[in-house]
């Protein structure tokens, strides 16, 4: 069984909590962020799209 997560979320809560989770679709990600928006420090929210990080060599040439 392969790795099916696409979005990885690393966030810090307003009370100092840390959140690390992953989602397979943009809809799931948007729903989680909207449900937890009042708990999260939005300036410390980091979302990584794994599909955009697949080929680092091609990223070098696109600069």
BELKA-V531506 format. One line per field, one symbol per residue. phi: phi as a letter, one per 30 degrees, with the letter a starting at -180 (. if undefined). psi: psi as a letter, one per 30 degrees, with the letter a starting at -180 (. if undefined). burial: I if it has 9 or more other C-alpha atoms within 8 Angstrom, else O. A space follows every 50 residues. Layout:
BEGIN
phi = ???
psi = ???
burial = ???
END
This chain:
BEGIN
phi = .ddcdccccbbcddcjdcbbbbbcbddddddddddcdddcdddccbcccd ddcdbdddddddd
psi = kljgkekkkjlklfgglkkjlllfleeeeeeeeeegeffkjffgkkkkjf efgejfeeeeff.
burial = OOOOIIIIIIIIIOOOOOIOOIIIIOOIIOOOOOOOIOOIIOOOIOOOII OOOOOOOOOOOOO
END
